[in-house]
Amino acid sequence: MENLYKRSAEWVTRWESKLRRDEFFVTRVRLTVLYTLLAVVFLCAFSYVLYGSLLSRLTDSAKDTILDPAVRGLVLSKAEGIIRNLIFLGDSVVLVIVVVVGFFLTKKTLEPIQTFIKKQERFIADASHELRTPLAVMKTGIEVSLRKKDLSAEESRKIISDTLKEVNLLTALSNDLLAYSRGHVSNITFTKIYLPDILARKVERMKHVLDEKHIHLSLTGHADKKMLISGNDFMLSQAFYNLIHNAIIYTSDGGSVSVNYSIDRKGKYFVVAISDTGVGISKENLPHIFEPFYRAKSGDGTHGSGLGLSIVKSHLDLHNGHIDVQSEIGKGTVVKVALPLVV
């Protein structure tokens, strides 16, 4: 008996703690109670009508078959009790089912919201971490320069240069955050876009990076007037810029990057394949590359905000596009993008 009491106390304490800390659990309980109250109201109304209807029919039937008033009253009294008990039992079973099913359905209903909030909390935490690092570097440099009275011109120039690098990082991060947020809104203006023009512009824009790394970049494809999609020029330009830029950044000097476009065999999608001879992505990292702020470990020293591919994915999702990445360490990466053509 004592063990049963302890277990009951532990069970009550655990549920009390859950009700205090877990807001989603509290919401599930409240919704379940609400569903149960609504079920009680409907069941009471339905049972009242059913009870009255059955009793009325039974009374009419008894008048025709049982002539003795005393016997008829006794039979009706017992029948009334049986009907009442059956209705009560049926209502109890229905209410138990409502509670169990309601509690399960509220969990399924709230799961997407809970997942979204967790992702949002993680995104905010990651963004705060990314912002904290350059700010800490800037703060340290400025504090050192203020404490040191005999600061030389060379030292001052070094501190200013380092601070400017961190400011550039913060600027790039803020731009990426803005671009990422744009990829999660629905009120975007779409127009008919000829995609080969966008690809040509992005390849042309990469010349300054190519000169630094001595990488061969090629753009191939058979131009076709049918290569029109309904989309947003800015968002698609940014998506393809990020993909081509990533391919160049993660390709060693003397390597090559190719961009090829075509229409798929069924004539429904505009397909772009971006191939590089870069460092590649491991199988462990590949499933996570579209997560915000995720950066695979790389030995080449390259890094960014970790938002580039997340921005690409969010922009393509808004255009009902698809992206597939195949990669192997040391052999390069192939990224395929498919966007629906205007019918």
PEVEN-V254963 format. One record per helix or strand of 2 or more residues. SS is the DSSP state (~ for helix, > for strand). FROM is the first residue (numbers start at 0). TO is the last residue. If there is no record, write none. Layout:
SS_FROM_TO / SS_FROM_TO
//
This chain:
~_1_20 / ~_22_64 / ~_68_146 / ~_152_181 / >_190_193 / ~_194_204 / ~_206_212 / >_215_220 / >_227_230 / ~_232_248 / >_255_262 / >_268_275 / ~_282_285 / ~_307_317 / >_321_327 / >_331_339
//
